[in-house]
Each structure stands twice: as C-alpha cells, then as structure tokens.
Amino acid sequence: LERQGANIVAVAIRDRPEDVARFLAQYGNPFSRIGGDDISSIQLEIGSSGVPETFVIDGRGVIRYQHIGDIRPEHVPVIMEELRKAGAA
C-alpha cells in the first residue's frame, strides 16, 4: 500500500513501545504516524473487531471501508480502489 502511495497511519493497541519498536525493526515501518491506544478506547470507538484491521477514512474522518485481517497482495488493489473512491489516494 505504501509503495502505491497510500498514507498509512497506525494505532498500536495495548502494545508496549519497546514491542512496537522491535516489530518495526524486524518488518519495516510503512507508517507515517503511529498512535497508542493503551486502554482500547480508539478501538472501541471505531468499532474495530480486532487486529490486524485496516480502515479507509475519507478527508472528513468518515470510515469508508473496513478490511478485517492481514493484508495480502490480492487485497491491495481493492484497498487502493477504496482509497481512490474515498478521495484519499
């Protein structure tokens, strides 16, 4: 997604900073920002069913698409199309 120009913002849910840093060191960091959600308040507010989960959010902050689970190569075209439809790509 990042290689195709998507701006990816993450929320680390109940993760310790050192665990996030270790994960990013191992797998790379495609995120423009990473916020923390130590008590799952963001997760509950947006109706997240669990992690990993991806949301396409338009310029007004409205969730336009939700992808549950990991992102595999075959999901990228669908998510990029949803970004385009939301005016976010």
N, C-alpha and C positions, 0 to 999 in steps of 0.2 A: 504494500500500500504506500509506504513512504517513497519507494523508488518511482512510483507513478504520480507523486506529487501530493499525496494526502497529508494533511496536518493531523498528526496523531497525538492526542492528549490522553494521559493515563491517570487512573486513580488506583493507588495501592491500598487495598482494603485489608486492614488489620495486619499489615506487614511491617516488620522492623526495618529501619533504614539500612542496616547492615545486610539484611537479606535481599532487599531491593538492589543494593549496590553489587552484591555478589551475582545476582541473576543477570543484571545488565552487563557486568564484566564478562560473563560467560556467553551470553546470547546476543549482545549488542544492544544499542539504545536507539530505537526509531522515534522516540517520543520528543515532542517539542517542550512539553511540560509534564511533570508528574506531581499530582497532589496526593495527600494522605487522607485516609478515612479510617481512623483508629477505632471508631465505635459503630461503623457501618451506617451512619446516618445518610450519607450520599447514596449508598447502595439501596437503602430502603426507600428514599425519596424518589428515585428514578424508576423504581420497580424492577430492579435487577434480580434475576433469578439465581445468580451465582457467577463464578468466574471460571474460565475467561468468558467475557462477553463484550461485544462491541456495539456501540450506538453511533448512528449518523445523526448529527444535530445541525439544524439549519442556523442561519445568522441571527435568528430571534431566540435561539435557545430551545427550540421545539424538537423533540426526538422524532425523527422521520423514519428511522429503520433500526431494527434490533437484530443482531446476529448472536445467537447463543452457541458457545463452544469455541474451539480454536479455529483459526483462520487457515485454511489450506489453499493451495494455488487455485483450485477451481472456484473458490469463493471470491477471489479478488475482483474479477470482472463485475460480479453482482454488486459488491460493496462500492466499487468505483462508480457504477451507474447510479446507485442510490445517492452517492455524494454529489454527482452531477445534478440529479433531479432536485436535491435539497439546496443547490446553489453553493455547495461547499467545496467544489473542486473545479 
